[in-house]
Amino acid sequence: MPEEKKFKSGFVNIVGNPNVGKSTLMNELVGARVSIITSKAQTTRHRIMGIVNGEDFQIVYSDTPGVLKPNYKLQESMLKFSTGAISDADVILYVTDTVESFDKNIDFIEKVRKSGIKTILVINKIDLTDEEKLVVLYNKLQLLLPDAILVPVSATNKFNIDNLFNLIIENMPEGEPFYDKDALTDKPVRFFVSEIIREKVLLTYDKEVPYCVEIFVEEFKEGEDLDRIRAIIYVARESQKGIIIGHKGSRLRDIGTQARIDIEEFLQKRVFLDLYVKVNSDWRDNDKALKNYGYIE
């Protein structure tokens, strides 16, 4: 008789520098949009889980904030999400790309190397380089993480994602599933609503404004045919409030329209979205505010 296939289950934590395409890769591996994506650094602020279930496996992916030197308490919390992802992983996906200066976070790479956890080093954006440069990069990375399995991909072009997915399953430990087979993430609906709104702010505004913004869903009333959502966009300065609102509220209405369309697609339901803008000058350095927004337990 053929040997019975063992069930595999474990945590795959995705780490790396900002702007290397971690969230795009996460969404491709999960097969659903669980992380927001923009071209701006620090788009991911929380540790976001995406769960993939198969007949004989369950993979729990975690997308973590990009590794950076913290300048305030919010970034300290973001760094804790990333460093914590090293200690509780069954497999680490360390993501770099063909354009970043990966050696600027050499201390974090060293922590990954010393962890002893099975590591897959993903080189993203290979469509932006040629074979000769890729070989040079490959050799440099092999010296930094000699025990890692190196996998070149293009998350945007969906190149080599299937091979990476199969490699992850091969390196999963045997075990029981951690979540229900129908689970997609550990985050509540309100979290994804706030992230969709924040994504629209990041895509709409330049310079420092998006990094001073936090979204709080104040009210979420579910109806049979329509959900009513009221959310506050917090900014750090009064001048930023005016920028977000725009002339006679024009820019705020645009954000609301864009966010509502995506929220309706996410919820598969009609939505009435009401947005307000308020000033909270020190929220990025305020423990109470950071706890309220889910950055501190």
Helices and strands as residue ranges (DSSP letters): E 8-16, H 22-30, E 48-54, E 57-63, H 73-87, E 91-97, G 102-105, H 106-114, E 118-124, G 126-128, H 131-144, E 149-152, H 161-170, H 189-204, G 209-212, E 214-221, E 226-235, H 238-245, G 247-249, H 250-267, E 270-279, G 283-285, H 287-292
